[in-house]
Amino acid sequence: MKFNTKTIHGGQKHEQAYGAVMPPIYQTSTYAQTTPGGHKGYEYSRTHNPTRHALENAFASIENGNFGLAFGSGLAAIDAVMKLLKPGDEVISTNDLYGGSYRLFTKIFQDFGIKFHFISMHNATNVESYINKNTKLIWVETPTNPMMNIIDIKTISKISKKHSVLLAVDNTFATPYLQQPLDLGADIVMHSATKYLGGHSDVVMGALVVKDKALADKLYFIQNASGAICGPQDSFLVLRGIKTLHVRMQRHCENGREVALYLKKHPKIEKVYWPGFEDHPNHLIAKSQMKDFGGMLSFTTKGNNYQEAIKIVEKLKIFTLAESLGGVESLSGHPASMTHASIPKEEREKTGVVDSLIRLSVGIEDIEDLLLDLKQALG
Ligand SMILES: *Cc1c(COP(=O)(O)O)cnc(C)c1O
């Protein structure tokens, strides 16, 4: 099955009783047994639920994995991966990680005796010098947020395999439409399904997908034992979202490209961060591991003025000023005053999050309206 067919049919069976094409929302916590242990495969909904099960099969299918797991949020999914580790273990991750992942690692798991190295992976071979006998996991995000850095998954997976270290990739920004990390050698793919997979800004959810049965069994054990699962209603919504992922992503990419090109020519703009530009430092890696360049981009304005950036995001009308990304509607954000406000100015500027940086999640509206909106806000 090819990708566009998988988003609609992957891992799905029509329901047995009436042939319903969509899985019903099994809003139940428990399942009747005829005799102790005599059930139809479902006992209790923390462990299994038929609607969640259908979604987990869809996750596995679109990421070319064998096993999918759904969680109550993206961070709950990351939390489950971290519980594979023990005190003394070490993790190597990127230095411009999603803020919530950074907070989970440094404020929670560091206290349980896990050591984290946050490094630049611009040059992927850099990773090897941080590996020692305690290293158990490499955690990668690409493209990164909000600087749109690209990390070479294939090269890092060669290093991780050589040293028998697990490689996990947060594939939230790219989605499996653009990039399939398991095929590039990763062991675990993670998603904030809140973003493009759900696609309609109406659910918070997380996902993991793996190929290896033993690894899947450990993660299912953690999912059931820790209990950070998602409910059947949300499972239904994300399953529905996935069915249009390929058509939405195609338009996100088209609109993203138009917006990037428009901003690059605009006299007020200093720099546009978008992996599709030939002068993006890892453009060739983006081109080789991604099918297109996505709908996320960031830009700075000339003079790097904090107040001016705030005025621009306030003046935008179709681009709604809000956290999050990946929905059908366009969103804008000002990292210095929003997502990165808690990081000291000198620290955030080291990774490029300067005062005038604005991040856009380009939606699937008519491109003419989006460009007119940017024109009036920048004017
Ligand atoms: C939003 C996000 C997360 C966290 O997911 P939640 O669903 O908000 O818990 C993790 N990684 C990336 C890249 C994200 O954008």
The ligand as an ORCA input file, in Angstrom:
! r2SCAN-3c Opt
* xyz 0 1
  C       3.789     20.186     20.797
  C       5.043     19.411     20.703
  C       5.373     18.438     21.648
  C       4.524     18.169     22.879
  O       3.295     17.621     22.535
  P       1.940     17.839     23.397
  O       0.927     17.128     22.587
  O       1.731     19.331     23.476
  O       2.186     17.240     24.728
  C       6.550     17.730     21.465
  N       7.360     17.969     20.414
  C       7.084     18.909     19.487
  C       8.016     19.118     18.357
  C       5.914     19.664     19.596
  O       5.649     20.602     18.685
*
